[in-house]
């Protein structure tokens, strides 16, 4: 027997409310990582970089999400700012900003790094794209003044923009020969897994908020 439209709608309503039936417009949420080689999987086998491991971990937790391969090895904060419009063309729902390590290694003035990151975050705010900020720390051999100026950038900007903040992207990984590749700077697959473990709760919370807003029609 063919169901009439009102009866069909009545039967589907409880399933829609439970999220068991989705409309044709439903799609995975898009996460973009505006990052450098620490996120790009430098010298790692396919699937071992941060974007791929983060996507897999989030999907394992039940999130319908894609994490784009938008991190670029060698990227500076200036390069990230220059490529921001291109990245936003894909209309990500959430952006993880992980930049600054190459600025620090090149001894770029922290004022310049701060200004670039500030512009990136203000652009994301103006375009109503939620962001998470992942921090970096300066190497001690750059001098106390440089270290103090650089290390302040990330917590200051996180407070300014009220962002979810992961203070040090290499927490638990930096300088550990078991968790880095031969250069002792970039994470190996196990090191990336630790980075993902630390970053994932912030991303998961942001995705949960996005899902809640979508359900509420915001």
Steps between C-alpha positions, in 0.01 A plus 500: 500500500634845408527737796341841467731801550361599844536146633853470360600826663347387828699176495827674410474776760629296797790369290595850392491615860740221597734582212445158340378647173683793342405733220665511161689812606676323788878485456808434708631798692822637354804569715794684345847511657685820414839363589857415410709182483404405856148442370583404143658164580853597398698189392228268629323218314153575362236506770741579785481880493293703743210569265447135416546374854271772638229417249524129581486566875196727468318253276573224748324715759195525277551838334405534134796716407774555245835658585656659194866467403550877512822516705813589299856408594714810544199724551548820698236718659532737203449212258200378695345846485565524127329165439207555736249613239583199284446264793173668597376447145429141600266633772639317805279479807797519737863609461793386715775763480844345552766743379809674628763229534674604178482866599680410821762283330576782257523755780217712356401790723225378736311823430463389139386151600247646741365739237457221244326267744284787624387572143427130438288475813319827439415388146360170629297689758364745242397211276341314790730198471576345841870451573732313733847637568796264542805662654875473451791577732831662411831319533705628797808567286319793335550708815282592793347809338400315184362204696293726726355695207427194288352283773251773593346509153277196530344539846447872432315434173303212650373735770438783255279285278366271776621195310541137598875479554752216491810672643775292336435286192805282579407440866640163606679458167770768467860376523397140572701279260235227524230739375687697235661421167875515443513881505373494863259780412207350313272239655492140381172310480498429873577862574213612281270265690591683822434836333160375384420370847562844645325698227199275443293599808499864387401405146234258622347763726489752215340245267242412763411869527471526120274194491286648776469830316404320179231301682364823647496663157761763584 
